Amino acid sequence: MPSAAPTTHLAAEVATQADDWAAVLGRLPEAGRVLPQPGQSVAVVGCGTSLFMAQAYAASRERAGQGRTEAHAASEFPQRRDYDLVLAISRSGTTTEVVELLRALREGGRRTSAVVAVPGTPISDLGDEALTLAEVDERSVVQTRFATTTLALLRASLGEDVTAAIGDARTVLAEHEGSALAGLLEAEQVTFLGRGWTVGLAHEAALKLRESAQLWTESYPAMEYRHGPISIAGPGRVTWAFGEVPDGLAEQVRDTGAHFEHRDVDPLADLVRVHRLCLAKAAAAGLDPDRPRHLSRSIILT
């Protein structure tokens, strides 16, 4: 980012994302033994941010015609459904619900794999195969680069060219804050919208602002927004859409007095712009984004 050197772990990790995505493409051959093969029926599981990346990947894989793909919170996994592979995503490798699920699946003789940031953890050890992205592990509680780098790799594994996403992210990170966040810095409330694979990004964007800046946020599939949620739109509030925007939606939002935000860039790069808003809103509120309220780096239930 063009400002002074990062002063928080979160800021430092946000700033590396474009380079992280470019670098991880070199690991595609290695990832091939862990990630689903075309034609397999797959469930992708995670918690929190990892669940939202799972949702984005599942929608992308089905759109690519590579097989039935579902995303589930680990705690809500449909045990009676049959899949060729269950893929778990977990930065820490220790999340209780994922550990318990993989242990149960192993006992049932079902095939699993995992993408983690930390080697030698329960989740990496429980999977039949595991890919460790230690180079994008984070010190911050709030996830950014591990999640986005994992999704960039997953998209590339489907045959997508993520070159434009990398370029867009570099532009977002280099842009002056005043233009990158114009119309957003004073927002008292933000609603994020997505369609298809970007619904997961919308949920993740809302989570990031809640975690880092304690801001009131909501998220929905874009076509659902006019079925009730638009009732909170108004002056001082923002509706931010990732990817395709339904016809007439921008005009309807503006008619409420709310700010409508959308850019014609790769939606994953636009999520990086949300990360920049997280840092700015946290600073304005006098909050330390490395110490989000009531959260820890890994949720381990006792």
MIMI-663579 format. One line per field, with one value per residue (C-alpha): x, y, z; residue in one letter. Coordinates in nm, 4 decimals. Layout:
<rs>
px: X  ...;
py: Y  ...;
pz: Z  ...;
resn: A  ...;
</rs>
This chain:
<rs>
px: 0.0000  0.1357  0.1225  0.3827  0.5191  0.2550  0.2163  0.0006  0.0247  -0.3014  -0.1723  0.1476  -0.0437  -0.2974  -0.0129  0.1441  -0.1636  -0.1051  0.2475  0.1200  -0.1326  0.1302  0.3729  0.1240  0.0593  0.3950  0.2457  -0.0325  0.1385  0.1826  -0.1756  -0.3051  -0.2688  -0.4738  -0.7464  -1.0505  -1.0238  -1.2699  -1.5864  -1.5590  -1.8463  -1.6997  -1.7891  -1.5734  -1.5837  -1.4537  -1.5508  -1.5762  -1.3576  -1.2638  -1.6324  -1.6802  -1.3809  -1.5334  -1.8594  -1.6795  -1.4844  -1.7869  -1.9836  -1.6818  -1.6222  -1.9829  -1.9826  -1.6719  -1.8579  -1.6131  -1.8677  -2.1184  -1.9626  -2.1175  -1.9873  -2.0790  -1.9943  -1.8012  -2.0524  -2.3422  -2.1923  -2.4627  -2.3303  -2.5726  -2.4595  -2.1948  -1.8997  -1.5895  -1.3835  -1.4261  -1.1845  -1.1220  -0.9834  -0.8304  -0.5580  -0.4648  -0.5190  -0.6687  -1.0322  -1.2352  -1.5346  -1.3126  -1.0928  -1.3966  -1.5486  -1.2308  -1.1818  -1.5350  -1.4911  -1.1635  -1.3296  -1.5980  -1.3398  -1.4186  -1.1557  -1.0514  -0.7876  -0.6967  -0.5430  -0.3800  -0.1174  0.0506  0.2150  0.1943  -0.1482  -0.4453  -0.6243  -0.3190  -0.2512  -0.6108  -0.6469  -0.5429  -0.3533  -0.2683  -0.1324  0.0462  0.0659  0.3028  0.4284  0.0952  0.0415  -0.0506  0.0195  -0.3073  -0.6237  -0.8183  -0.7615  -0.6739  -0.3855  -0.4182  -0.7837  -0.7418  -0.4295  -0.6082  -0.8979  -0.6634  -0.5012  -0.8387  -0.9594  -0.6405  -0.6847  -1.0149  -0.8352  -0.9147  -0.6571  -0.6041  -0.3549  -0.6123  -0.7003  -0.3341  -0.3010  -0.6207  -0.5024  -0.1726  -0.3644  -0.5907  -0.2927  -0.1091  -0.4094  -0.4246  -0.6586  -0.8681  -0.9703  -0.9656  -1.2148  -1.4059  -1.7623  -1.6831  -1.4809  -1.7750  -2.0204  -2.2123  -2.3314  -2.2318  -2.4231  -2.2295  -2.3889  -2.2694  -2.3884  -2.2679  -1.9164  -1.9047  -2.1783  -1.9044  -1.6923  -1.9825  -2.0154  -1.6402  -1.6282  -1.9012  -1.7171  -1.3899  -1.5406  -1.7232  -1.4060  -1.1605  -1.3706  -1.6835  -1.8942  -2.2565  -2.2474  -2.4781  -2.4417  -2.6801  -2.7100  -2.7673  -3.1063  -3.2292  -3.1451  -3.4720  -3.6708  -3.6409  -3.2796  -3.2951  -3.5230  -3.2175  -3.0535  -3.0375  -2.8068  -2.4794  -2.5027  -2.3350  -2.4403  -2.1310  -2.1677  -1.9066  -1.9155  -2.2365  -2.4962  -2.8654  -3.0408  -3.1824  -3.0300  -2.7772  -3.0453  -3.2793  -3.0071  -2.9163  -3.2841  -3.2757  -2.9959  -2.7414  -2.4060  -2.3799  -2.0287  -1.9121  -1.5982  -1.5392  -1.2427  -1.1881  -1.4025  -1.1182  -0.9145  -1.2125  -1.2078  -0.8563  -1.0108  -1.2439  -0.9346  -0.8044  -1.1375  -1.1072  -0.7730  -0.9023  -1.2249  -1.0383  -0.7935  -1.0769  -1.2493  -0.9291  -0.9286  -0.6332  -0.7219  -0.4732  -0.6858  -1.0451  -1.3019  -1.3848  -1.1748  -0.8627  -0.6533  -0.8008  -1.1321  -1.0646  -1.3702  -1.3367;
py: 0.0000  0.3477  0.4835  0.4423  0.1027  -0.1252  -0.0831  -0.3915  -0.7578  -0.7238  -0.4343  -0.6209  -0.9316  -0.7401  -0.5768  -0.9020  -1.0585  -0.9929  -1.1346  -1.4281  -1.5200  -1.5048  -1.7189  -1.9908  -2.0728  -2.2488  -2.5022  -2.6143  -2.9438  -3.0286  -2.9285  -3.1724  -3.4673  -3.2928  -3.1108  -3.2745  -3.4332  -3.3484  -3.5528  -3.6252  -3.5348  -3.3122  -3.1463  -2.8548  -2.7748  -2.5055  -2.2578  -1.8789  -1.7380  -2.0870  -2.1690  -1.8620  -1.9576  -2.3057  -2.1523  -1.9501  -2.2536  -2.4834  -2.2452  -2.1972  -2.5716  -2.6429  -2.3536  -2.5056  -2.8344  -3.0335  -3.2159  -3.1796  -2.9570  -2.8489  -2.6277  -2.6916  -2.5557  -2.8382  -2.8451  -2.8936  -3.1591  -3.3899  -3.7245  -3.9305  -3.7833  -3.9619  -3.7797  -3.8962  -3.6494  -3.4122  -3.1183  -2.9213  -2.5675  -2.4414  -2.1837  -2.3066  -2.6771  -2.7002  -2.5839  -2.8140  -2.8734  -2.9606  -3.1903  -3.3762  -3.4093  -3.5425  -3.7887  -3.9208  -3.9420  -4.1302  -4.3795  -4.4257  -4.4964  -4.1849  -4.0029  -3.6546  -3.3934  -3.0577  -2.7196  -2.5630  -2.3036  -2.4916  -2.8334  -3.1098  -3.0064  -3.2362  -3.1390  -3.1875  -3.5237  -3.6481  -3.5892  -3.8602  -3.5802  -3.2277  -2.9150  -2.6760  -2.3101  -2.2033  -1.9139  -1.7339  -1.8123  -1.5055  -1.3547  -1.1625  -1.3116  -1.1684  -1.3838  -1.2243  -1.3586  -1.7285  -1.7274  -1.5284  -1.7188  -2.0487  -1.9306  -1.8046  -2.1496  -2.3250  -2.1069  -2.1752  -2.5493  -2.5224  -2.3825  -2.0183  -1.7596  -1.5500  -1.3161  -1.0367  -1.0859  -1.0479  -0.7324  -0.5857  -0.6588  -0.4827  -0.1798  -0.1833  -0.2007  0.0827  0.3155  0.6212  0.5634  0.8688  0.7240  0.3570  0.4209  0.7195  0.7213  0.4455  0.5905  0.7572  0.4701  0.3734  0.0466  -0.1696  -0.4456  -0.6740  -0.8556  -1.1302  -1.3695  -1.7238  -1.7678  -1.4129  -1.4766  -1.6331  -1.3217  -1.1034  -1.3036  -1.2852  -0.9088  -0.8532  -1.0735  -0.8860  -0.5474  -0.6898  -0.8517  -0.5698  -0.2554  -0.3708  -0.2242  -0.3189  -0.5269  -0.7646  -0.9856  -1.1508  -1.3011  -0.9958  -1.1080  -1.1491  -0.7919  -0.6463  -0.9078  -0.7163  -0.6191  -0.3038  -0.1606  -0.0580  0.1311  0.5065  0.8067  0.7217  0.3549  0.1561  -0.1323  -0.2955  -0.5506  -0.8028  -0.9128  -0.9117  -0.6531  -0.7320  -0.4940  -0.1883  -0.2604  0.0226  0.2778  0.1457  0.1662  0.5210  0.6181  0.5320  0.7833  0.5065  0.4862  0.2045  0.0643  -0.1525  -0.1797  -0.3683  -0.5616  -0.9213  -0.9684  -1.1283  -0.8118  -0.6056  -0.8041  -0.6668  -0.3202  -0.4258  -0.5221  -0.1698  -0.0348  -0.2600  -0.1029  0.2507  0.2003  0.0345  0.3259  0.5793  0.3983  0.3765  -0.0046  -0.2408  -0.4747  -0.7289  -0.7635  -0.8181  -0.8318  -1.1779  -1.3615  -1.5762  -1.7001  -2.0499  -2.1544  -2.4575  -2.5666  -2.7360;
pz: 0.0000  -0.0830  0.2729  0.5483  0.6469  0.8015  1.1762  1.2439  1.1510  0.9593  0.7500  0.6659  0.5616  0.3533  0.1614  0.0341  -0.1216  -0.4920  -0.4696  -0.2632  -0.5316  -0.8025  -0.6051  -0.5108  -0.8764  -0.8735  -0.6347  -0.8670  -0.9595  -0.5906  -0.5153  -0.7741  -0.5374  -0.2674  -0.4560  -0.6169  -0.9590  -1.2387  -1.2097  -0.8382  -0.6073  -0.3378  -0.0088  0.1040  0.4754  0.7059  0.9743  0.9523  0.6768  0.5576  0.5122  0.2945  0.0787  0.0544  -0.0680  -0.3348  -0.4531  -0.4546  -0.6762  -0.9047  -0.9408  -1.0296  -1.2764  -1.4375  -1.4865  -1.2759  -1.0634  -0.7815  -0.5173  -0.1896  0.0906  0.4526  0.7929  0.9567  1.2423  0.9970  0.7711  0.6256  0.7453  0.5352  0.2043  0.0053  -0.1535  -0.3365  -0.1350  0.1578  0.1394  0.4591  0.4708  0.7956  0.8528  1.2008  1.1431  1.4914  1.4617  1.6832  1.4567  1.1598  1.3676  1.5001  1.1535  0.9910  1.2750  1.2266  0.8493  0.8883  1.1210  0.8557  0.5872  0.3855  0.1815  0.2957  0.2205  0.3703  0.2977  0.6036  0.6911  0.9743  0.9299  1.1832  1.3098  1.3758  1.0537  0.8326  0.9980  0.9775  0.6031  0.3583  0.1852  0.2980  0.1334  0.3685  0.2644  0.5396  0.3303  0.3777  0.7443  0.9489  1.2871  1.2789  1.4261  1.1305  0.8212  0.4903  0.2841  0.3738  0.2704  -0.0501  -0.1559  -0.0987  -0.3139  -0.5859  -0.5949  -0.5995  -0.8852  -1.0808  -1.0221  -1.2095  -1.5123  -1.4401  -1.5416  -1.2280  -1.3925  -1.4112  -1.0446  -0.9494  -1.1574  -1.0150  -0.6608  -0.7256  -0.8499  -0.5432  -0.3081  -0.4855  -0.5082  -0.2840  0.0077  -0.0777  -0.4134  -0.3156  -0.0340  -0.1688  -0.0378  0.2125  0.4996  0.6734  0.6286  0.9401  0.7874  0.4872  0.3107  0.0737  -0.2196  -0.4520  -0.7193  -0.7794  -0.6459  -0.5112  -0.2534  -0.0411  -0.0906  0.0226  0.3438  0.3985  0.3396  0.5981  0.8479  0.7994  0.8854  1.1861  1.3194  1.2608  1.3038  1.4917  1.2093  1.1444  0.8274  0.6437  0.3354  0.0901  -0.2556  -0.4740  -0.6022  -0.2439  -0.1468  -0.2739  -0.0798  0.2455  0.3235  0.1090  0.3780  0.5836  0.2958  0.3387  0.3734  0.5456  0.4469  0.1703  -0.0522  -0.2067  -0.4879  -0.6011  -0.9629  -1.1644  -1.0596  -1.1225  -1.3593  -1.1878  -0.8482  -0.8459  -0.9278  -0.6602  -0.3968  -0.4959  -0.4781  -0.1063  -0.0493  0.0172  -0.1593  -0.4162  -0.4523  -0.7416  -0.9518  -1.2738  -1.1331  -1.0317  -0.7206  -0.5250  -0.5810  -0.4682  -0.1440  -0.0914  -0.1112  0.1692  0.3682  0.3208  0.4452  0.7509  0.8396  0.7841  0.9821  1.2695  1.2844  1.2785  1.5662  1.7699  1.7497  1.7200  1.4296  1.5646  1.8780  1.7599  2.0360  2.1775  1.9151  1.9068  1.6153  1.6342  1.7853  2.0018  2.1976  2.5339;
resn: M  P  S  A  A  P  T  T  H  L  A  A  E  V  A  T  Q  A  D  D  W  A  A  V  L  G  R  L  P  E  A  G  R  V  L  P  Q  P  G  Q  S  V  A  V  V  G  C  G  T  S  L  F  M  A  Q  A  Y  A  A  S  R  E  R  A  G  Q  G  R  T  E  A  H  A  A  S  E  F  P  Q  R  R  D  Y  D  L  V  L  A  I  S  R  S  G  T  T  T  E  V  V  E  L  L  R  A  L  R  E  G  G  R  R  T  S  A  V  V  A  V  P  G  T  P  I  S  D  L  G  D  E  A  L  T  L  A  E  V  D  E  R  S  V  V  Q  T  R  F  A  T  T  T  L  A  L  L  R  A  S  L  G  E  D  V  T  A  A  I  G  D  A  R  T  V  L  A  E  H  E  G  S  A  L  A  G  L  L  E  A  E  Q  V  T  F  L  G  R  G  W  T  V  G  L  A  H  E  A  A  L  K  L  R  E  S  A  Q  L  W  T  E  S  Y  P  A  M  E  Y  R  H  G  P  I  S  I  A  G  P  G  R  V  T  W  A  F  G  E  V  P  D  G  L  A  E  Q  V  R  D  T  G  A  H  F  E  H  R  D  V  D  P  L  A  D  L  V  R  V  H  R  L  C  L  A  K  A  A  A  A  G  L  D  P  D  R  P  R  H  L  S  R  S  I  I  L  T;
</rs>
